[in-house]
């Protein structure tokens, strides 16, 4: 079976646990995206080399590059986009209370 990793978190009184946990999650997302980007660049460099060695012609590596690139774009979006801040959540809650867009869907859920 696989090995398990135990993560020890030491928190001082002045350091909010929630903030530390959010920072850890963001750092892991960034590390995972960097690994994804490195794999994308490495594999596509290999595909381009194969294309060049086999006589060029139609640039077929564009097809996997485009498909995988779309996934990479959304991974970057998830990693680097602004998350849900308390301010944005509060604004949306106020909009729903005032009867703004999608307020009827909110009322139906209650």
N, C-alpha and C positions, 0 to 999 in steps of 0.2 A: 504494500500500500504506500501511498504518498506520505511525505513528511508533513508535519504541521508546524506552523509558525505561530508563536505566541508574541503578541505585540504588547509591550508594557508602556502605559501612558502615565507620565508624571506631570501633574498639574500643580502650579502654585496657586495660592488663594487669589492673587490678583489677575490670574489668567482664566478667562471664561472657557469652560470645557467645550461648549458649543462652537465657539470661534475656532478653537484648536482642531476640533473634529472636521469642521468645514474646510480649514486650511489643508488638512491631510487629504481629504477627498479631492480637492482641487489639484494638489501636487501629484496625486496618483493619476488623475485624468490627464494632466500635462505629460507625465512620463509615458502613459499608454499611447497618447497621440504621437509623441516623438518616435516611439517604437514602430507605430503604424506607418508614419512618414518614411522612416528609414527602410522598412520592408518595401514600401511602394517604390521608392527611388532605386533600390537595389534590384528588385525583380524587373522593373521596367528598363533599367540600364542593360540587364542581361538580355531581355527580349529585343531591344534595339540592336545589341551586338549580334544576336542570332540573325536578325533581319539583314544587317549590313553584310555579314559573312556569307549568307545564302544568296546573294545577288540582288539585293534591294528589291526593286519592283514596287508593287503596292505596299504602302506603309501600314501593314497589318497590325503592328504594335499599338497603333492609335486606338483600336477597339478595346483591348483590355485596359489601356491607360484611361480611356474615357469612362468606362464602367466603374473601374476601381476608384478613379478620381472623384466620381460623384459620392461614393461612400466616404472617401477621405475628406471631402468638403463638409459633409454632415458631421463627421467625427470632429473636425476642427470647430464647426459651429457649436457643437455641444460642449466642447472643451473651453473655448474662449468667449462664448457669448455671455452677456450679463445674466445672472441667475434671477430668481424671483426675490427681489428685495422686499423688505417690510413695507416700504413706501409704495411700491407697485401693487402689492397685495391689498393694502389699505385703500388705495384709489379704486381698485376694482370692486372691493366690498362696498364702498360709498356709491359707486355707479349702480350697483345692483340694488342697493337700498332705495335710491332715488327713482328706480324704475327705468333705468337706461337700457341699452341694448342687452338682450339675453336675460332681462329681468323676469320675464314670464317663465323661462326655463328654470330659473332659480326657484320661483314660487312653486312650480310643479314638483320640484324635488322635495320640498318641505312637507 
